[in-house]
Amino acid sequence: MKKNYECERCGVVTDNRDHLCVPKSVDNIHSYCGFAGDVANMCDSIREKAAYTCVTCGRMAEKAEMICETIKLH
């Protein structure tokens, strides 16, 4: 199973730590989804890659399966 990472600066979630400015390993979806991240200050390196947002908490992610209630952004 691939490891997931959250940016400690903006809260975006991905499975590629190289896409984040300040990556931190997260255990599973329940350890971050449902807790709002600061997506207003999203890292430049992830801005175009974050394709989904959670309608529950606003958390953004590269893949739909990384958050609970998804909406495609673009």
N, C-alpha and C positions, 0 to 999 in steps of 0.2 A: 504494500500500500504506500502510495506517495505521501510524503510529509507536506503539511500545509503551513504557510507562514502568514503572519499579519504584520503590517508596517506599524511600528510603534509610534510613528509620527502622524499618519493619517488614517490608519485603521483598515485599509484595503487588504483583501485576502487573496492569496495566490498559492500555487504549488511550485512556483519558480522564485526562489529567494533573490535571484539576480534582478528581478523586476522591481524590487522594493529598496527604498533608501535606508531604512532602519528595520531590517527583518527580525522577527522573533518567531520561534517555533510555537505552534499551537497544537493542543492535543486532539481536538475534534471540533466539529461544527458547534457543539453546545458550549464550548469554552469562549466563543466570540460572537456568534450570531445571537441577536436579541439585546446586545449591548452596543449602543451607538458609538460609531467611530467618528473622528473629526474629518469627514470627507470634504469639507470646505477648503482645507489646506492639502488637497491630494498631491502626492509626489509627482513631479513631472514625468518620471520614468514609467509610471503606471497609468497616467491619465488616459491614454488611447487604448490601453489593454483592458481596463475595467469595463466590461460589457454588461454587467448585471448589477442590480441593486435589490436589497431586501425591503419589501414593503412594510415589514414589521419594525425594523430598527434603522433603516437607511444605510446599512453596511454595504459596501461595494465589493465585487469580486470579479475575477477573470472568467470563472465558469459558474454556470447556474447551480450545479450540485454542491457548491461550497457555501451556499446560504439557504435559509429556510423558505421564504416566500419571494420568489424571483420575478423581476420585471426586466426585460431586455432594454438596455439604454440606447444602443445604436446598432 
